[in-house]
Amino acid sequence: MELIKYLPPDAGKILLVLFLSFLIGMEREEHKAMGGKYSFGGVRTFPLLGLIGYSLALLSGNQLVPLIIGFAVIASFLLLSYAHKISSAAAGVTTEMVGLTTFLVGALVCYGHLWIATTLCVASLLLLDLKTALEKLAVRIAATEILTLTKFLLLTGVILPVLPNEEFSAFRINPFKTWLVVVAISAISYASYVLQKVTKQGGVVMSAVLGGAYSSTATAVVLARRARGEQHAHLFAGSILMASGMMYLRLAALVTLFNRQLISVLIGPFLALAGLAMGIGWLWTRLPDENTGAVQQSSEPKNPLELLTAFVFAALFLAMLVATQLAVTHLGNAGIDTLAGIMGLIDVDPFIMGMTQKTGTVLPVHMAAIATLIAASSNNVAKGFYAYTLGDRKTGIQSLALLAALAMLGLIPIVWLR
């Protein structure tokens, strides 16, 4: 420990550069030994690249031009190596890219960016060691999934940051918060979709739980249609009820994100209703059905991330903000409750997200909580009629009865909120 006091200040940085670049060099040396073909550099070359990067950064100081020239010179040497690879029918460019990364690691350590340099080294080693697994993953992922992820990144990383975070017009419309609502719902929907793809849905019950996380209405419609000809009325009716239970959990998560006052009132009813629906629904699926055979394989989950859907939701959300303020101004409590009942039959998410934006400003908390519960119960009744119309008779009757009961239970907390 005493010896460290007498070492130059840069000694620690040089040792770090040697350590990080040596790790990369060891990995490349092992790769070269296993491949049996020409490969640039190894356990000595990569530490030298790191030291060159460190030395050039030190000599350059605050002037980046000498460092850029040095980077170009190293890149030209690596280009010669790649040209030799092409001539020998081995055209991989990974090692040359890692060489440039090692040079930058040395420069970053010199400038004091130790965490970034270490992270680059670790990320490079992971990418190199996971080559086989990553190549298999790339083959397994369909092009449509990459497009889906791109859409999600467009919604979150491209559109959201450029929107103004300020209120416009007498209706206090905030473009950033409006699109943030779209992003939040898209994120939950996309996460549920990915889980369905990864778990391959795991049967009707798992399909209901994961599907209910992004759209209990769509899930109820799909399950009701699948129930036709299956003769598994208890299984499908119970699963539809479980999907509606997941709706309350999803709404709880969304309201928590956007309005802590509102969720403080609704968290108890939401969790109670979710627990009842999930518990009774699961028990209902365990009841014996006429058909004791296996259920037919479910279809692939539908991609919930469509740009047109996102823009339509944003438009509906804005319409709900305007309609809510007009109803409060001109119709009072009765107008809000009526609007909640109607919107629950159509699409519950835009209305309830609108409640989160108006609570505490235009709407009192208890009034918004009542409207939210009415909209959720109305939505449960709508799903019951969808199941009754689209499913077989037994599944439809059971689903309608279960969801109607859940809707009535969802209205009980209103007694304490009035």
Backbone torsions as a table, in degrees:
resi	resn	phi	psi	omega
1	MET	NA	-36.8	179.3
2	GLU	-65.1	-31.8	-177.6
3	LEU	-65.9	-31.1	-177.9
4	ILE	-62.5	-32.8	-178.5
5	LYS	-63.4	-28.5	-175.8
6	TYR	-93.7	-3.0	178.3
7	LEU	-77.8	148.3	175.9
8	PRO	-61.7	154.9	-178.8
9	PRO	-58.4	-32.9	-176.9
10	ASP	-82.2	-5.1	-176.4
11	ALA	-61.6	-43.2	179.5
12	GLY	-62.4	-39.4	179.4
13	LYS	-66.4	-42.0	179.6
14	ILE	-63.5	-42.3	178.3
15	LEU	-62.3	-38.5	178.4
16	LEU	-65.4	-42.3	177.4
17	VAL	-60.5	-45.9	179.5
18	LEU	-61.6	-41.7	-178.7
19	PHE	-65.0	-49.6	-177.7
20	LEU	-65.4	-46.8	-179.1
21	SER	-70.0	-29.1	176.5
22	PHE	-66.9	-38.7	176.4
23	LEU	-60.2	-44.3	178.4
24	ILE	-64.6	-42.9	179.5
25	GLY	-61.7	-39.1	178.6
26	MET	-64.2	-41.6	179.1
27	GLU	-63.6	-42.3	179.9
28	ARG	-69.6	-33.9	177.0
29	GLU	-64.1	-42.7	177.6
30	GLU	-64.8	-41.3	177.7
31	HIS	-61.6	-41.4	179.9
32	LYS	-65.7	-39.4	-179.8
33	ALA	-67.3	-37.3	-179.5
34	MET	-76.7	-32.3	-176.9
35	GLY	-76.5	-35.7	-179.8
36	GLY	74.0	8.6	179.1
37	LYS	-118.6	174.5	178.4
38	TYR	-63.3	135.4	175.7
39	SER	-149.2	136.5	-176.5
40	PHE	-69.5	132.5	167.1
41	GLY	69.4	173.6	179.8
42	GLY	-169.0	-143.7	-172.1
43	VAL	-69.4	-16.8	176.5
44	ARG	-101.5	-39.0	-174.6
45	THR	-65.0	-43.8	-175.3
46	PHE	-68.0	-41.3	172.4
47	PRO	-59.6	-35.0	177.0
48	LEU	-65.3	-38.9	177.4
49	LEU	-62.8	-42.2	177.8
50	GLY	-62.6	-41.0	179.3
51	LEU	-68.5	-36.6	176.4
52	ILE	-62.7	-44.1	177.9
53	GLY	-61.0	-42.4	178.8
54	TYR	-63.7	-45.8	-176.8
55	SER	-64.1	-44.1	-179.7
56	LEU	-65.4	-39.9	178.0
57	ALA	-64.3	-38.4	179.1
58	LEU	-65.7	-43.4	-179.6
59	LEU	-71.4	-31.6	-177.9
60	SER	-73.6	-31.0	-177.1
61	GLY	63.9	-128.0	179.3
62	ASN	-85.8	-3.7	179.4
63	GLN	-89.7	118.2	-176.6
64	LEU	-85.5	-15.3	-175.8
65	VAL	-61.6	-48.8	178.3
66	PRO	-59.5	-37.7	179.3
67	LEU	-66.1	-40.3	179.1
68	ILE	-65.2	-40.5	178.1
69	ILE	-63.1	-43.7	177.4
70	GLY	-61.7	-40.1	177.1
71	PHE	-61.2	-41.5	179.4
72	ALA	-65.2	-38.0	179.5
73	VAL	-65.1	-46.4	177.6
74	ILE	-61.0	-40.9	179.4
75	ALA	-62.7	-35.8	179.2
76	SER	-66.5	-39.6	175.9
77	PHE	-63.1	-41.9	178.4
78	LEU	-67.3	-31.2	176.1
79	LEU	-65.5	-38.4	175.7
80	LEU	-61.9	-40.4	177.3
81	SER	-62.6	-41.4	179.8
82	TYR	-67.2	-37.1	177.3
83	ALA	-62.2	-38.8	177.5
84	HIS	-64.9	-37.6	177.9
85	LYS	-62.1	-44.6	-179.5
86	ILE	-60.7	-39.9	-179.8
87	SER	-66.6	-24.1	179.8
88	SER	-103.0	17.2	176.2
89	ALA	63.4	27.7	174.6
90	ALA	-124.8	90.6	-165.8
91	ALA	-97.9	14.5	179.1
92	GLY	-66.5	137.4	-175.6
93	VAL	-111.4	6.1	-175.4
94	THR	-59.7	-47.0	-176.2
95	THR	-61.9	-39.8	179.7
96	GLU	-65.2	-39.8	177.3
97	MET	-64.6	-37.9	177.8
98	VAL	-66.5	-33.2	176.2
99	GLY	-61.7	-43.2	176.9
100	LEU	-65.1	-38.7	177.9
101	THR	-62.3	-40.7	179.5
102	THR	-63.2	-39.9	175.6
103	PHE	-58.7	-44.8	-179.5
104	LEU	-68.7	-32.6	176.4
105	VAL	-59.5	-44.6	177.8
106	GLY	-61.1	-42.9	180.0
107	ALA	-66.0	-40.5	-179.2
108	LEU	-65.4	-38.7	177.3
109	VAL	-63.2	-40.1	179.5
110	CYS	-61.0	-38.7	-178.5
111	TYR	-83.3	2.1	175.6
112	GLY	90.4	6.2	179.7
113	HIS	-88.5	65.9	-172.7
114	LEU	-67.4	-40.7	-179.4
115	TRP	-64.8	-43.3	-180.0
116	ILE	-64.0	-42.7	179.8
117	ALA	-61.8	-44.6	179.3
118	THR	-64.9	-40.4	179.2
119	THR	-63.9	-42.6	177.2
120	LEU	-60.2	-42.0	179.3
121	CYS	-63.5	-48.4	-178.9
122	VAL	-63.2	-43.5	179.2
123	ALA	-62.1	-40.2	178.9
124	SER	-63.5	-44.0	179.7
125	LEU	-64.1	-39.7	178.2
126	LEU	-63.9	-44.6	179.7
127	LEU	-63.3	-36.8	179.6
128	LEU	-71.2	-44.8	-176.8
129	ASP	-73.5	-27.1	-178.1
130	LEU	-95.6	22.7	-176.7
131	LYS	-54.3	-51.7	-176.2
132	THR	-63.1	-45.9	-178.9
133	ALA	-63.9	-39.9	-179.5
134	LEU	-68.5	-37.2	178.7
135	GLU	-67.0	-38.6	177.0
136	LYS	-66.3	-39.9	178.8
137	LEU	-62.7	-40.9	179.9
138	ALA	-62.8	-34.7	179.6
139	VAL	-72.8	-36.1	-176.7
140	ARG	-74.1	-32.3	-176.7
141	ILE	-78.1	123.7	179.5
142	ALA	-73.7	156.3	-179.8
143	ALA	-61.4	-31.1	179.5
144	THR	-65.4	-30.9	179.2
145	GLU	-70.3	-36.7	176.5
146	ILE	-64.5	-39.8	177.5
147	LEU	-64.1	-39.2	178.2
148	THR	-61.9	-46.0	177.7
149	LEU	-62.5	-38.6	178.5
150	THR	-62.1	-40.1	177.3
151	LYS	-62.0	-42.4	179.5
152	PHE	-64.0	-41.5	178.1
153	LEU	-65.7	-33.9	176.9
154	LEU	-63.9	-43.4	-179.8
155	LEU	-65.2	-39.8	-172.0
156	THR	-93.2	-44.0	-171.2
157	GLY	-97.8	-15.5	-177.1
158	VAL	-109.1	-53.1	-174.7
159	ILE	-77.5	-47.8	-173.5
160	LEU	-58.0	-47.5	-175.2
161	PRO	-64.2	-23.4	-175.1
162	VAL	-91.6	-6.0	-179.1
163	LEU	-80.4	140.3	-179.7
164	PRO	-70.1	135.3	179.5
165	ASN	-98.0	65.9	178.5
166	GLU	-150.8	159.4	-174.3
167	GLU	-91.1	142.0	179.6
168	PHE	-126.1	148.7	174.8
169	SER	66.3	175.6	-179.1
170	ALA	-69.8	-16.4	-179.6
171	PHE	-89.1	2.6	174.8
172	ARG	55.0	50.8	179.8
173	ILE	-84.4	125.2	179.7
174	ASN	-111.0	109.5	-177.7
175	PRO	-57.7	-40.4	-178.6
176	PHE	-64.3	-47.6	-179.2
177	LYS	-67.4	-33.4	177.2
178	THR	-61.7	-48.4	-179.1
179	TRP	-72.8	-27.0	176.3
180	LEU	-63.6	-36.6	175.3
181	VAL	-62.4	-44.1	177.9
182	VAL	-60.2	-43.5	-179.3
183	VAL	-63.9	-43.3	-178.8
184	ALA	-61.8	-46.3	179.6
185	ILE	-67.2	-38.7	177.8
186	SER	-63.8	-38.4	-179.3
187	ALA	-64.4	-45.5	178.3
188	ILE	-64.6	-42.5	179.1
189	SER	-63.0	-43.4	-178.2
190	TYR	-67.8	-39.4	178.1
191	ALA	-62.5	-42.6	177.8
192	SER	-64.5	-40.8	178.8
193	TYR	-61.5	-44.1	179.6
194	VAL	-63.7	-42.3	178.6
195	LEU	-62.2	-39.5	177.3
196	GLN	-63.0	-40.0	178.9
197	LYS	-67.8	-41.0	-177.0
198	VAL	-70.3	-43.5	-177.8
199	THR	-84.8	-3.9	-176.4
200	LYS	55.2	31.5	172.7
201	GLN	72.9	-28.3	172.8
202	GLY	59.3	32.1	177.5
203	GLY	99.7	-178.1	-173.6
204	VAL	-67.2	-43.6	-177.1
205	VAL	-63.8	-46.8	178.8
206	MET	-63.5	-38.2	177.1
207	SER	-61.7	-38.6	179.6
208	ALA	-68.2	-43.2	-177.8
209	VAL	-65.4	-49.1	-178.2
210	LEU	-72.0	-37.2	178.0
211	GLY	-66.8	-37.6	178.8
212	GLY	-65.5	-19.6	179.8
213	ALA	-70.5	-22.4	177.8
214	TYR	-117.7	-23.5	174.3
215	SER	-166.3	99.2	178.9
216	SER	-67.6	-30.0	179.1
217	THR	-67.3	-49.1	178.5
218	ALA	-61.8	-38.6	179.5
219	THR	-65.9	-41.0	177.9
220	ALA	-62.1	-41.0	178.6
221	VAL	-63.5	-46.2	-179.1
222	VAL	-63.4	-45.4	-178.5
223	LEU	-67.4	-37.5	178.2
224	ALA	-63.0	-41.7	178.3
225	ARG	-66.5	-38.4	178.7
226	ARG	-67.5	-27.1	-176.6
227	ALA	-68.6	-21.8	-179.0
228	ARG	-61.6	123.5	176.7
229	GLY	81.6	-4.4	-177.9
230	GLU	-85.1	-31.6	-176.5
231	GLN	59.6	40.8	173.8
232	HIS	-124.7	59.8	-172.3
233	ALA	-60.9	-44.8	-179.1
234	HIS	-63.6	-41.8	-178.7
235	LEU	-61.5	-48.1	-175.7
236	PHE	-75.8	-38.2	178.5
237	ALA	-65.7	-43.1	177.6
238	GLY	-64.1	-37.7	179.3
239	SER	-67.1	-38.5	177.3
240	ILE	-63.5	-38.8	177.1
241	LEU	-65.5	-39.0	178.3
242	MET	-64.9	-37.2	177.0
243	ALA	-62.0	-37.3	177.9
244	SER	-70.2	-32.4	174.0
245	GLY	-63.0	-39.8	176.8
246	MET	-64.2	-28.8	177.6
247	MET	-58.6	-41.8	-179.4
248	TYR	-66.5	-36.7	176.8
249	LEU	-67.4	-40.3	178.6
250	ARG	-64.6	-43.8	178.6
251	LEU	-63.9	-37.7	178.1
252	ALA	-61.5	-42.3	179.4
253	ALA	-64.9	-43.0	-177.6
254	LEU	-68.8	-43.7	179.6
255	VAL	-65.3	-36.4	177.1
256	THR	-59.8	-38.7	-178.8
257	LEU	-66.5	-32.7	-168.6
258	PHE	-113.6	-16.2	179.5
259	ASN	-157.0	101.8	-178.3
260	ARG	-69.6	-31.9	178.3
261	GLN	-62.1	-45.6	-176.8
262	LEU	-68.2	-41.8	-178.0
263	ILE	-69.5	-26.2	178.2
264	SER	-63.3	-27.9	177.7
265	VAL	-87.0	-34.7	-171.6
266	LEU	-94.3	-14.3	-172.6
267	ILE	-60.8	-40.0	178.7
268	GLY	-62.3	-56.7	178.0
269	PRO	-58.7	-41.1	-178.8
270	PHE	-62.0	-47.3	-178.9
271	LEU	-67.1	-38.7	179.2
272	ALA	-64.7	-46.0	-179.7
273	LEU	-66.2	-39.2	177.7
274	ALA	-63.6	-44.9	179.8
275	GLY	-63.2	-42.9	178.4
276	LEU	-63.0	-47.9	-178.0
277	ALA	-64.0	-43.9	-179.4
278	MET	-67.2	-43.3	-178.0
279	GLY	-67.8	-50.8	179.9
280	ILE	-65.7	-38.2	178.8
281	GLY	-61.9	-42.9	179.7
282	TRP	-65.0	-42.9	177.8
283	LEU	-62.7	-36.3	179.6
284	TRP	-65.8	-37.0	178.6
285	THR	-67.1	-20.3	-179.4
286	ARG	-83.4	-11.7	178.5
287	LEU	-67.8	143.9	-177.8
288	PRO	-66.7	143.0	177.1
289	ASP	-111.4	168.3	178.9
290	GLU	-61.9	-43.5	-179.3
291	ASN	-92.5	117.8	180.0
292	THR	-93.7	-0.1	-179.9
293	GLY	-78.3	178.2	-179.0
294	ALA	-74.2	150.8	176.6
295	VAL	-80.2	145.5	178.0
296	GLN	-60.3	150.1	-179.8
297	GLN	-60.9	133.5	-179.1
298	SER	-73.5	159.9	178.3
299	SER	-79.6	167.3	178.7
300	GLU	-64.9	140.4	177.1
301	PRO	-62.4	142.6	-179.1
302	LYS	-80.7	138.1	178.8
303	ASN	-64.0	118.5	-177.9
304	PRO	-83.1	-9.6	-174.8
305	LEU	-96.4	89.6	173.4
306	GLU	-117.4	131.8	-176.2
307	LEU	-61.0	-39.9	179.0
308	LEU	-61.7	-41.2	178.1
309	THR	-61.5	-40.8	179.7
310	ALA	-62.6	-44.2	-179.8
311	PHE	-68.5	-37.3	177.0
312	VAL	-64.3	-42.1	178.0
313	PHE	-62.1	-42.9	178.8
314	ALA	-60.0	-41.1	179.0
315	ALA	-65.4	-42.4	178.1
316	LEU	-64.3	-39.5	179.2
317	PHE	-62.0	-44.9	177.6
318	LEU	-63.1	-40.3	178.1
319	ALA	-61.9	-38.0	178.7
320	MET	-67.1	-37.6	177.2
321	LEU	-61.0	-45.2	-179.5
322	VAL	-67.2	-46.8	-177.9
323	ALA	-63.8	-38.0	179.8
324	THR	-64.0	-45.4	-179.3
325	GLN	-65.8	-39.6	177.8
326	LEU	-65.4	-40.1	-179.8
327	ALA	-65.6	-41.1	178.5
328	VAL	-63.9	-41.8	-176.1
329	THR	-69.4	-42.0	-169.9
330	HIS	-107.5	-23.2	-173.7
331	LEU	-118.1	-18.4	178.7
332	GLY	74.2	-155.2	-176.0
333	ASN	-58.9	-43.0	-177.8
334	ALA	-61.7	-37.2	179.8
335	GLY	-67.0	-41.2	178.8
336	ILE	-65.2	-43.9	-179.6
337	ASP	-64.2	-39.8	177.8
338	THR	-65.0	-43.6	177.8
339	LEU	-61.3	-39.1	178.9
340	ALA	-63.2	-43.8	179.3
341	GLY	-63.2	-40.6	-179.5
342	ILE	-68.8	-46.2	-177.5
343	MET	-67.2	-30.6	176.1
344	GLY	-62.0	-31.1	177.6
345	LEU	-73.8	-23.1	-175.6
346	ILE	-98.8	-66.5	-179.7
347	ASP	-157.8	114.6	-172.0
348	VAL	-76.3	-30.1	-172.9
349	ASP	-62.4	-50.7	-179.4
350	PRO	-58.8	-37.7	-178.9
351	PHE	-67.6	-48.7	-177.1
352	ILE	-67.4	-35.8	175.0
353	MET	-66.3	-32.7	174.2
354	GLY	-65.1	-36.1	176.3
355	MET	-61.0	-38.9	-179.6
356	THR	-64.5	-29.8	-178.9
357	GLN	-82.8	-26.5	-176.1
358	LYS	-97.3	-16.2	-179.0
359	THR	-66.9	131.2	179.9
360	GLY	92.2	-14.6	177.5
361	THR	-115.9	-69.5	179.0
362	VAL	-86.4	-37.3	-174.0
363	LEU	-112.0	139.0	168.4
364	PRO	-67.1	155.1	-175.7
365	VAL	-60.8	-46.7	-176.6
366	HIS	-64.2	-34.0	179.3
367	MET	-68.1	-42.0	177.6
368	ALA	-67.2	-37.7	179.0
369	ALA	-64.0	-42.4	178.0
370	ILE	-62.0	-45.6	179.5
371	ALA	-62.1	-38.6	179.5
372	THR	-64.0	-44.8	179.2
373	LEU	-64.6	-38.2	178.2
374	ILE	-64.6	-44.1	-179.6
375	ALA	-62.7	-42.3	-179.9
376	ALA	-65.2	-42.2	179.1
377	SER	-66.5	-41.1	176.5
378	SER	-60.0	-39.2	178.7
379	ASN	-65.7	-36.5	177.7
380	ASN	-64.6	-40.1	177.2
381	VAL	-63.4	-42.1	178.7
382	ALA	-60.4	-43.9	178.8
383	LYS	-63.5	-35.7	176.8
384	GLY	-62.0	-41.5	178.3
385	PHE	-70.1	-34.7	175.2
386	TYR	-61.2	-45.5	-179.9
387	ALA	-64.8	-39.5	179.5
388	TYR	-65.7	-36.7	-177.6
389	THR	-78.8	-40.2	-171.1
390	LEU	-95.4	-24.3	-177.1
391	GLY	-91.9	-178.9	174.2
392	ASP	-72.0	169.0	-170.4
393	ARG	-61.3	-47.1	-176.8
394	LYS	-66.5	-45.2	178.6
395	THR	-62.2	-42.0	-179.2
396	GLY	-62.9	-45.2	-179.1
397	ILE	-64.9	-45.5	-179.2
398	GLN	-64.4	-43.2	-179.3
399	SER	-63.8	-43.6	-179.9
400	LEU	-62.5	-42.0	-179.4
401	ALA	-66.3	-45.0	-178.7
402	LEU	-65.3	-43.9	-178.1
403	LEU	-72.5	-33.0	175.6
404	ALA	-65.6	-39.9	176.8
405	ALA	-64.2	-41.6	178.1
406	LEU	-63.5	-38.5	178.4
407	ALA	-63.1	-42.4	179.0
408	MET	-65.3	-42.0	177.5
409	LEU	-62.1	-35.1	-179.7
410	GLY	-67.3	-18.5	179.0
411	LEU	-90.4	-14.3	-177.0
412	ILE	-60.3	-42.4	-179.9
413	PRO	-59.7	-18.5	179.7
414	ILE	-61.7	-29.6	-180.0
415	VAL	-57.8	-38.4	-179.1
416	TRP	-84.5	-14.9	-178.0
417	LEU	-93.1	-16.3	-177.8
418	ARG	-68.0	NA	NA
